[in-house]
Every structure is written in C-alpha cells, then in structure tokens.
C-alpha cells in the first residue's frame, strides 16, 4: 500500500520542531504535522520567508498552532540561542526534524571557521540535537529525524580534511555532509538505545526544492542538472512523505531509514530502505561523534 499524508496519526498535544521549515521539504513537513494537530515550531534564518511559511500553513490549517524560531545553523551562537529560546518556551519536545541544508555551494567558511556544507548540514544539527536533548528526553516517546540524501552513497568522511582545506569539490563536500547525517543518525540510535529516544533518517529522492538553487552558479554541468531537477524532480510535497513517515509511524525503531520506493529510490512513496554500508560503520560513528563534540563544544551528557 502507498503511504501518504493521509496515513499520519493524530498528533494533538505533541510538539515538533522542523529546521529549514520556511520552504521546500521543511514547509510541507511542518504543514502536515500542523494539519494533524501538532504544535509546530518552524526554525530558519529568513524572517520574511518564515512569515510567508506561517501564512501558507494557516491558509490551509486556520487553527494551526505555530511558532517561528530564528535559527542559523551556520552560527553556533545562533544554535545555542535558538535552543535556549525553545526550551524556555516549551515543557518538552516530542519530535525534532533535522531538515535544513545547503547543497553543492562554492567553498566558504562559517563564522566559526567551518566549511559551510559540513557546518550547516551536519555540525549545526548535531549541536541543536544535543542542546535540545533534555527537552526530548522529558517526553515519553521522543523522536529525531535526520534528513539525508541518496548522494550519501558517493560520500566519504575525510577526517584529515573535514573542511576542505587541502582540496575542495562542492559535490564531494555535499556527499560527505549527507553521509555524516546518516552516520550521526545511526550513532545517536546506538547511544540512545537505553532511552525512549528514537533516532531515524529519511531522504526525499529526486525532489524539486529550493535546495538546489546554488547549482546554477557552478558551471554548465550544474546548471543542466538543476534544469533536470526542476523538470523531472517530484514535488516537495511528495518528497516530504519519507520524513513524515519516519517522524510519525508508530512502530518505527531506532536506526531505520525511509525513502521513495520507485526508480531506484528517486521517486514515489516512502518505504523502509537501507543506506550504504559505510553509514552503519560503528568506528566511523564514534570518530564522527568525537570530532563533532570537539568542533561544536556540545556533548550529550544525558546519554553517557
């Protein structure tokens, strides 16, 4: 049977936070969670886009319980401020969707000195999850969904050059960050096994979203690929289904991964899938975790 948004359970009384919720996959994820009764915190950098996202959701769900939270995942000070604001406002968090990301951009550094794709796609979410961990563990069945990509299959984590200081290729850096998403989701699942927290991952397949806007600045090949996405990519509303299933299906267990079932995982409705073998490597998980703690200064004391 095809899983659709109609299969979401009633989420009344639950609180969810979605990063990058102002457009694309994040917007449709927030919309459907709100439609099912969740109190949804939309987190992102752009206030104008955030305001538009709130209005869009309210136009479809007039009684939606929504809140906008400023969050810049490229700035650890912003991540800490957002986590502080969220925990001060709520009495617990049932669901965290680590959705925001950037894709195949030219090399640049964040204010903290990190390569931007690795910083936003992985380190910012690692820090945010750790800082929100007490709020998550205060709920009986908390869940963290980390949004990855099929591109992780081309990824390698270069622990000797995480920030592309020696060599940089925008596609390889993106693939590394997406593999890091899956390695993190798996390691969090292992470390949280003795707690109620469930850590899972999802990918949207070949979806037409705003994430690929930067491709056109990367030469002819990237510009052509962007045109292919815009022409043949499935709508963001369908791409978000894998995230929604991972976030809400009752019998999900830690470490599971969801993605589309059709065309080699590029299109269609979500099912349980398997990531590349390297995503499950425990030594890689331990190394990435240690490096992430050192770089962000965030530790998961509640899981020790």
C-alpha positions as CSV (number, residue, x, y, z in Angstrom):
1,X,0.0,0.0,0.0
2,X,1.2,3.5,-0.8
3,X,1.9,5.6,2.3
4,X,0.5,9.1,2.0
5,X,-0.1,12.1,4.3
6,X,-3.5,10.6,5.0
7,X,-1.7,7.9,7.0
8,X,-0.4,10.3,9.6
9,X,-1.7,9.7,13.1
10,X,-3.4,12.3,15.3
11,X,-0.6,14.4,16.8
12,X,-2.7,16.6,19.0
13,X,-0.8,17.5,22.2
14,X,2.7,16.9,20.7
15,X,5.3,19.5,19.9
16,X,7.6,19.3,16.9
17,X,10.5,21.5,15.7
18,X,11.4,21.5,12.0
19,X,14.6,23.2,10.7
20,X,14.5,24.8,7.3
21,X,10.7,24.9,7.6
22,X,10.3,28.1,5.5
23,X,10.2,26.3,2.1
24,X,10.5,23.1,0.3
25,X,10.5,19.8,2.2
26,X,10.6,21.6,5.6
27,X,7.5,23.6,4.8
28,X,5.4,20.6,3.7
29,X,6.7,18.6,6.7
30,X,5.6,21.4,9.0
31,X,2.3,21.8,7.2
32,X,1.3,18.1,7.5
33,X,2.4,17.9,11.2
34,X,0.2,21.0,11.9
35,X,-2.7,19.6,10.0
36,X,-2.6,16.6,12.3
37,X,-2.7,18.7,15.4
38,X,0.9,19.1,16.4
39,X,2.3,22.3,17.9
40,X,4.9,23.1,15.3
41,X,8.0,25.3,15.7
42,X,9.3,26.4,12.3
43,X,13.0,27.2,12.6
44,X,15.0,29.1,10.0
45,X,17.2,32.0,9.1
46,X,15.0,34.2,6.9
47,X,12.2,36.0,8.8
48,X,10.4,37.1,5.6
49,X,10.3,33.5,4.3
50,X,9.3,32.3,7.7
51,X,6.4,34.8,7.9
52,X,5.3,33.6,4.5
53,X,5.5,30.0,5.6
54,X,3.4,30.6,8.6
55,X,0.8,32.4,6.5
56,X,0.8,29.5,4.0
57,X,0.2,26.9,6.7
58,X,-2.5,29.0,8.3
59,X,-4.3,29.4,5.0
60,X,-4.7,25.6,4.9
61,X,-4.9,24.9,8.6
62,X,-6.6,28.0,10.2
63,X,-6.4,26.7,13.7
64,X,-2.7,25.5,13.4
65,X,-0.5,26.0,16.5
66,X,2.6,27.6,15.0
67,X,5.7,29.4,16.2
68,X,8.6,30.9,14.3
69,X,12.1,30.4,15.7
70,X,15.1,32.2,14.3
71,X,17.9,29.7,13.7
72,X,21.1,30.0,11.7
73,X,22.8,26.6,11.6
74,X,26.0,28.1,10.2
75,X,26.5,30.0,13.5
76,X,26.8,28.0,16.7
77,X,25.9,31.1,18.8
78,X,22.6,31.2,17.0
79,X,22.1,27.5,17.5
80,X,22.6,27.9,21.2
81,X,20.3,30.9,21.4
82,X,17.6,29.0,19.5
83,X,17.9,26.0,21.8
84,X,17.7,28.2,24.8
85,X,14.6,30.0,23.5
86,X,12.8,26.8,22.6
87,X,13.5,25.1,25.9
88,X,12.4,28.2,27.8
89,X,9.1,28.3,25.9
90,X,8.0,24.6,25.9
91,X,7.8,21.9,28.6
92,X,9.1,19.2,26.3
93,X,9.8,18.3,22.7
94,X,8.3,15.2,21.0
95,X,9.9,15.5,17.6
96,X,12.9,17.2,16.1
97,X,13.2,17.1,12.3
98,X,16.8,18.0,11.2
99,X,15.8,19.1,7.7
100,X,17.6,22.3,6.7
101,X,20.6,22.1,4.4
102,X,22.6,23.7,1.6
103,X,23.8,21.9,-1.5
104,X,26.9,22.0,-3.7
105,X,27.9,25.5,-3.0
106,X,31.4,27.0,-3.6
107,X,33.8,26.7,-0.6
108,X,33.2,29.2,2.1
109,X,33.6,29.2,5.8
110,X,31.1,29.9,8.6
111,X,31.6,32.4,11.4
112,X,33.0,29.5,13.4
113,X,35.6,28.7,10.7
114,X,33.9,25.5,9.4
115,X,33.3,24.5,5.8
116,X,29.7,25.6,5.2
117,X,28.1,22.4,3.8
118,X,29.5,20.3,6.6
119,X,28.7,23.0,9.2
120,X,25.0,23.5,8.2
121,X,24.1,20.0,7.1
122,X,25.8,18.2,10.0
123,X,27.5,20.2,12.7
124,X,24.7,22.6,13.3
125,X,22.2,19.8,13.6
126,X,24.5,17.8,15.8
127,X,24.7,20.8,18.2
128,X,21.0,21.6,18.0
129,X,20.0,18.0,18.8
130,X,22.4,17.8,21.7
131,X,21.2,21.1,23.2
132,X,17.6,20.0,22.8
133,X,18.2,16.5,24.2
134,X,16.9,17.3,27.7
135,X,13.6,18.6,26.2
136,X,13.3,15.5,24.1
137,X,14.1,13.1,26.9
138,X,11.4,14.8,29.1
139,X,8.7,13.2,26.8
140,X,7.7,9.6,26.8
141,X,8.4,8.7,23.1
142,X,10.7,11.4,21.6
143,X,12.0,11.1,18.1
144,X,14.7,12.7,16.0
145,X,14.5,12.5,12.2
146,X,17.6,13.5,10.2
147,X,17.1,14.2,6.5
148,X,19.8,12.7,4.3
149,X,20.1,12.2,0.6
150,X,20.9,9.3,-1.8
151,X,24.0,11.3,-2.6
152,X,25.5,9.9,0.7
153,X,26.3,6.8,-1.4
154,X,29.1,8.8,-3.1
155,X,30.3,10.2,0.2
156,X,33.4,9.6,2.2
157,X,34.2,11.3,5.5
158,X,37.7,12.7,5.3
159,X,38.7,13.0,9.0
160,X,42.0,14.5,7.9
161,X,40.3,17.3,5.9
162,X,36.8,17.7,7.1
163,X,36.6,21.4,6.0
164,X,38.2,21.0,2.5
165,X,41.3,23.0,3.4
166,X,43.6,20.8,1.2
167,X,41.2,20.0,-1.6
168,X,37.6,21.1,-2.2
169,X,35.0,19.8,-4.5
170,X,31.5,21.0,-3.9
171,X,29.8,17.7,-4.9
172,X,32.2,15.7,-2.7
173,X,31.7,18.1,0.2
174,X,27.9,17.7,-0.1
175,X,28.1,13.9,-0.3
176,X,30.4,13.9,2.8
177,X,27.9,16.0,4.7
178,X,25.0,13.8,3.7
179,X,26.9,10.7,4.7
180,X,27.6,12.4,8.0
181,X,23.8,12.9,8.5
182,X,23.3,9.1,8.3
183,X,26.4,8.2,10.4
184,X,25.1,10.6,13.1
185,X,21.5,9.2,12.9
186,X,22.9,5.7,13.4
187,X,25.3,6.6,16.2
188,X,22.6,8.5,18.0
189,X,20.3,5.5,17.7
190,X,23.1,3.3,19.3
191,X,23.8,5.7,22.1
192,X,20.1,6.3,22.9
193,X,19.2,2.6,22.8
194,X,18.6,2.5,26.6
195,X,16.4,5.6,26.5
196,X,12.9,6.2,24.9
197,X,14.6,8.4,22.2
198,X,14.3,7.0,18.6
199,X,16.7,8.3,16.0
200,X,15.9,7.6,12.4
201,X,16.7,9.1,9.0
202,X,14.9,9.8,5.7
203,X,15.6,11.0,2.2
204,X,13.3,12.6,-0.3
205,X,14.6,11.0,-3.5
206,X,14.9,13.3,-6.6
207,X,12.8,16.2,-5.3
208,X,12.3,19.7,-6.8
209,X,13.0,22.0,-3.9
210,X,14.9,25.3,-3.3
211,X,17.9,23.3,-2.0
212,X,19.4,23.1,-5.5
213,X,19.2,26.8,-6.3
214,X,23.0,27.2,-6.0
215,X,23.8,24.6,-8.6
216,X,23.3,27.1,-11.4
217,X,26.3,29.0,-10.2
218,X,28.6,26.0,-10.6
219,X,29.1,25.9,-14.4
220,X,27.3,24.2,-17.2
221,X,27.1,20.7,-15.7
222,X,25.4,22.0,-12.5
223,X,23.1,24.3,-14.4
224,X,21.9,21.4,-16.6
225,X,21.4,19.2,-13.5
226,X,19.3,21.9,-11.9
227,X,17.1,22.0,-15.0
228,X,16.7,18.3,-14.8
229,X,15.6,18.6,-11.2
230,X,13.1,21.3,-12.0
231,X,11.8,19.3,-14.9
232,X,11.7,15.7,-13.5
233,X,12.0,16.0,-9.7
234,X,9.0,15.0,-7.8
235,X,7.1,17.8,-5.9
236,X,8.4,18.7,-2.5
237,X,5.0,17.6,-1.0
238,X,5.8,14.1,-2.2
239,X,9.5,14.2,-1.3
240,X,8.5,15.2,2.3
241,X,6.5,12.0,2.8
242,X,9.6,9.9,3.7
243,X,10.3,12.4,6.5
244,X,6.7,12.4,7.7
245,X,6.6,8.6,7.8
246,X,9.9,8.4,9.7
247,X,8.6,11.0,12.1
248,X,5.2,9.6,12.9
249,X,4.8,5.9,12.1
250,X,4.1,4.2,15.4
251,X,6.3,1.1,15.1
252,X,9.5,2.9,13.9
253,X,12.6,1.7,15.7
254,X,16.0,3.4,16.1
255,X,18.3,3.3,13.1
256,X,15.7,2.8,10.4
257,X,15.8,4.8,7.2
258,X,13.0,5.8,4.9
259,X,12.9,6.8,1.2
260,X,10.9,6.6,-2.0
261,X,10.3,3.2,-3.5
262,X,10.4,3.9,-7.2
263,X,13.1,4.5,-9.9
264,X,16.0,3.4,-7.8
265,X,14.8,5.3,-4.8
266,X,14.4,8.6,-6.7
267,X,10.6,8.9,-6.9
268,X,7.5,7.6,-5.3
269,X,6.0,6.9,-1.9
270,X,8.2,6.1,1.1
271,X,9.2,2.7,2.4
272,X,12.0,1.4,4.7
273,X,15.3,1.4,2.8
274,X,18.9,0.6,3.5
275,X,21.7,3.2,3.4
276,X,25.2,2.5,2.1
277,X,27.1,0.1,4.4
278,X,29.5,2.8,5.5
279,X,26.7,4.6,7.1
280,X,26.4,1.8,9.7
281,X,30.1,1.5,10.5
282,X,30.5,1.9,14.3
283,X,34.1,3.1,14.2
284,X,33.1,5.9,11.8
285,X,30.2,6.7,14.1
286,X,32.5,7.0,17.1
287,X,35.0,9.1,15.2
288,X,32.5,11.5,13.8
289,X,30.8,11.9,17.2
290,X,34.1,12.7,18.9
291,X,35.0,15.2,16.1
292,X,31.6,16.8,16.3
293,X,31.7,17.2,20.0
294,X,35.2,18.8,19.8
295,X,34.2,21.2,17.0
296,X,30.9,22.3,18.4
297,X,31.6,22.1,22.1
298,X,28.3,20.3,22.6
299,X,28.2,17.0,24.5
300,X,25.3,14.6,25.1
301,X,25.8,14.1,28.8
302,X,22.3,12.6,29.3
303,X,23.3,9.7,27.1
304,X,26.6,9.0,28.9
